[in-house]
Amino acid sequence: MRQSKLGKKIGLYSILALGALVSLFPFYWAAIGATNESGKMFSKPPVLVPGEKLAENVQNLNASIDIGKVMFNSLFIAIIYTVLSLLICSMAAYAFAKFRFRGRNIIFGVFLLSMMVPYHATIIPLFKMMAGFGWLNTYQAVILPNLAYPFAIFLMRQNMLAFPTSLIEAARIDGSGEWKIFFKIVLPSMKPALAATAIFLFLYQWNSFLWPLIALSSNDMYTFPVALSSLFGLSRIDYGQVMAGVTIATIPIIIFFLALQRQFISGMLGSAVK
């Protein structure tokens, strides 16, 4: 019996280890590519050991896209968007979860249905709106659209449904206003859900490509996805630069996820179980 359980554990861990290796290999390959010259990217057999061209590739990349400016743009846009969207989506989720008003379920259903609208169908109206405001090639043109992210509202609402309504009613009886209840009582208990939602929002904005490509027109405003796309020329592509850029762009994502991974798991479990 013990041998049977041990065999199952070994098999399970072997499958998990294989899955982890498959998932991590693209990151390893990008990091190796950043240390080698462009010609070795497609050599046979493939090069899987670090080279000596990392400093040169990073210097060439910085000369092409100005890494510091691009990193600042990406971090500024992603962080500001995450904070603002987290606040707006949390307030909307609180209203949908704890307030009783006519049409609540219909409005929430419309929010969910909006996720089925193709994003490309909103590009032209959104571009005209930003042009009318005079916001093209500005940070707010990238940050403000999609602040009320439907999936983030859904995720936060599912967690807030589990929050005891009796505590909210007791706070109201004690004379607390709705803002105080939300910020002092409800929100502090939603830290796991906030962390999980923050990761989704940060990744969404950090990896966003199409809209920043349309809204931003100058090199000094580019985010990482847009700046990296400019490295692909019509004749020659320096894959050493590209892989160096991909590796650098991946580092903030990994750090952000590792910092919030425990809360992320708790938040996802909380949204699944009421």
C-alpha positions in Angstrom: 0.0 0.0 0.0 2.8 2.4 0.9 4.7 1.4 -2.2 1.6 2.2 -4.3 1.3 5.7 -2.8 5.0 6.3 -3.2 4.8 5.3 -6.8 1.9 7.7 -7.4 3.8 10.5 -5.7 6.9 9.9 -7.8 4.8 9.8 -11.0 2.9 13.0 -10.0 6.1 14.9 -9.2 7.8 13.7 -12.3 4.9 15.0 -14.4 5.0 18.3 -12.5 8.8 18.6 -12.9 8.5 17.9 -16.7 5.8 20.6 -16.9 8.0 23.1 -15.0 10.9 22.4 -17.3 8.7 22.9 -20.4 7.3 26.1 -19.0 10.7 27.5 -18.0 12.6 26.6 -21.2 11.4 29.6 -23.2 12.8 31.9 -20.5 16.1 30.0 -20.4 16.3 30.1 -24.2 15.7 33.8 -24.3 18.4 34.4 -21.6 20.9 32.2 -23.5 20.1 34.1 -26.7 20.8 37.3 -25.0 24.4 36.2 -24.3 25.1 35.0 -27.8 25.4 36.6 -31.2 22.5 36.7 -33.6 23.8 34.0 -35.9 23.7 31.3 -33.2 20.0 31.6 -32.5 19.1 29.2 -35.3 22.2 27.1 -35.4 22.0 23.3 -35.5 22.4 21.8 -32.9 21.0 24.7 -30.9 23.3 26.6 -28.5 22.1 26.0 -25.0 25.1 27.4 -23.0 25.8 31.1 -22.2 28.0 33.1 -24.5 30.1 36.2 -24.1 28.0 38.7 -26.0 25.7 39.8 -23.2 27.3 43.2 -22.6 27.5 43.9 -26.3 23.9 43.0 -27.0 22.7 45.1 -24.1 24.8 48.1 -25.3 23.3 47.7 -28.8 19.8 47.4 -27.4 20.3 50.5 -25.4 21.5 52.4 -28.4 18.4 51.2 -30.3 15.6 51.8 -27.9 17.0 53.6 -24.7 16.3 50.9 -22.1 16.1 53.3 -19.2 13.3 55.4 -20.8 11.4 52.4 -22.1 11.6 50.7 -18.6 10.3 53.9 -17.0 7.4 54.2 -19.4 6.4 50.6 -19.0 6.7 50.6 -15.2 4.9 54.0 -14.8 2.0 53.1 -17.1 1.6 49.5 -15.6 1.8 50.6 -12.0 -0.5 53.7 -12.3 -3.0 51.6 -14.3 -2.9 48.8 -11.8 -3.5 51.1 -8.8 -6.3 53.0 -10.4 -8.0 50.0 -12.0 -7.7 48.1 -8.7 -9.5 50.9 -6.9 -12.2 51.3 -9.5 -12.8 47.6 -9.9 -12.9 47.0 -6.1 -15.5 49.7 -5.6 -17.6 48.3 -8.5 -17.3 44.8 -7.1 -18.3 46.0 -3.7 -21.4 47.6 -5.1 -22.4 44.5 -7.1 -21.7 42.2 -4.1 -23.2 44.1 -1.2 -25.7 46.6 -2.5 -29.3 45.8 -3.5 -30.5 47.9 -6.4 -32.8 47.4 -9.4 -31.0 46.0 -12.4 -27.9 44.9 -10.5 -27.7 41.5 -12.1 -28.5 42.9 -15.6 -25.7 45.5 -15.3 -23.3 42.9 -14.0 -24.2 40.6 -16.9 -23.6 43.4 -19.4 -20.1 43.8 -17.9 -19.4 40.2 -18.4 -20.8 40.2 -21.9 -18.5 43.1 -22.8 -15.6 40.6 -22.5 -17.0 39.0 -25.6 -16.7 42.1 -27.7 -13.6 41.8 -30.0 -11.0 44.3 -28.7 -10.2 45.3 -32.3 -13.7 46.6 -32.8 -13.1 49.3 -30.1 -9.8 50.6 -31.6 -11.3 53.1 -34.0 -13.9 54.7 -31.6 -11.2 54.8 -28.9 -8.7 56.4 -31.2 -11.2 59.1 -32.2 -12.0 59.7 -28.6 -8.4 60.1 -27.6 -7.7 62.4 -30.6 -10.7 64.5 -29.7 -9.3 64.9 -26.1 -5.9 65.7 -27.5 -4.4 62.8 -25.6 -2.6 60.9 -28.3 1.0 60.1 -27.5 0.4 60.7 -23.8 0.4 58.4 -20.7 -3.3 58.9 -20.0 -4.2 57.7 -23.5 -2.8 54.3 -22.5 -3.8 54.3 -18.8 -7.4 55.5 -18.8 -9.1 53.1 -21.3 -10.1 49.8 -19.7 -9.7 50.9 -16.1 -13.0 49.2 -15.4 -11.7 45.8 -16.4 -14.6 43.3 -16.5 -12.6 40.3 -15.4 -11.1 42.2 -12.4 -14.6 43.3 -11.3 -15.8 39.7 -11.6 -12.8 38.4 -9.6 -13.2 40.9 -6.8 -17.0 40.5 -6.7 -16.6 36.7 -6.2 -14.4 37.3 -3.2 -16.5 40.1 -1.7 -19.6 37.8 -1.8 -17.9 35.8 0.9 -17.4 38.8 3.2 -20.0 38.7 6.0 -22.8 41.2 5.4 -23.5 41.3 9.1 -20.2 43.1 9.7 -21.2 45.8 7.2 -24.6 46.2 8.8 -23.1 46.4 12.3 -20.7 49.1 11.1 -23.6 51.0 9.6 -25.5 50.8 12.9 -22.4 52.2 14.7 -22.6 55.2 12.4 -19.8 54.4 9.9 -20.3 55.8 6.4 -20.0 53.7 3.3 -16.5 55.1 2.4 -15.2 54.2 5.9 -16.8 50.7 5.7 -15.2 50.1 2.3 -11.7 51.4 3.1 -11.4 50.4 6.7 -13.3 47.2 7.0 -13.9 45.5 3.7 -10.8 46.3 1.7 -8.2 45.3 4.3 -9.7 41.8 4.4 -9.5 41.5 0.6 -5.7 41.5 0.5 -5.4 38.1 -1.2 -8.0 39.0 -3.8 -6.4 42.4 -4.3 -3.0 40.7 -4.9 -4.4 38.3 -7.4 -6.3 41.0 -9.3 -3.2 43.2 -9.2 -1.1 40.5 -10.9 -3.7 40.2 -13.7 -4.0 43.9 -14.2 -0.2 44.4 -14.2 0.4 41.7 -16.7 -2.4 42.9 -18.9 -1.0 46.4 -19.1 2.7 45.4 -19.2 2.1 43.0 -22.2 -0.4 45.3 -24.0 0.8 46.0 -27.5 -1.8 46.9 -30.0 -3.3 50.0 -28.3 0.0 51.5 -27.2 1.3 51.0 -30.7 -1.6 53.0 -32.0 -1.8 55.6 -29.2 1.9 56.3 -28.9 3.9 57.8 -31.8 7.3 58.9 -30.5 10.2 56.7 -29.4 10.5 58.4 -26.0 7.0 57.3 -25.1 7.2 53.6 -26.2 6.6 50.8 -23.8 8.6 47.5 -24.0 6.3 45.6 -26.4 6.2 48.5 -28.8 9.9 49.3 -28.5 10.9 45.6 -29.1 8.7 45.5 -32.1 10.7 48.3 -33.6 13.8 46.1 -33.6 12.4 43.9 -36.3 13.6 45.5 -39.6 12.8 44.6 -43.1 16.3 43.2 -43.9 18.3 42.2 -40.9 17.2 41.3 -37.4 19.7 41.3 -34.5 18.2 38.5 -32.4 20.8 39.1 -29.7 19.3 42.5 -29.1 15.8 41.1 -29.3 16.5 38.3 -26.7 18.3 40.8 -24.4 15.2 43.0 -24.6 12.8 40.1 -23.9 14.9 39.0 -20.9 15.0 42.5 -19.4 11.3 43.0 -20.0 10.5 39.7 -18.2 12.4 40.5 -15.0 9.8 43.0 -13.6 7.0 40.5 -14.3 8.8 37.7 -12.4 9.6 40.0 -9.5 6.0 41.2 -9.2 4.6 37.7 -9.3 7.1 36.3 -6.8 6.3 39.1 -4.4 2.6 38.4 -4.5 2.4 34.7 -5.3 1.1 33.6 -1.8 -1.7 36.2 -1.9 -2.3 35.3 -5.6 -3.1 31.6 -4.7 -5.2 32.6 -1.7 -7.1 35.1 -3.8 -7.8 32.6 -6.6 -9.1 30.0 -4.1 -11.3 32.7 -2.5 -12.9 33.6 -5.8 -13.7 29.9 -6.4 -15.2 29.1 -3.0 -17.9 31.3 -1.5 
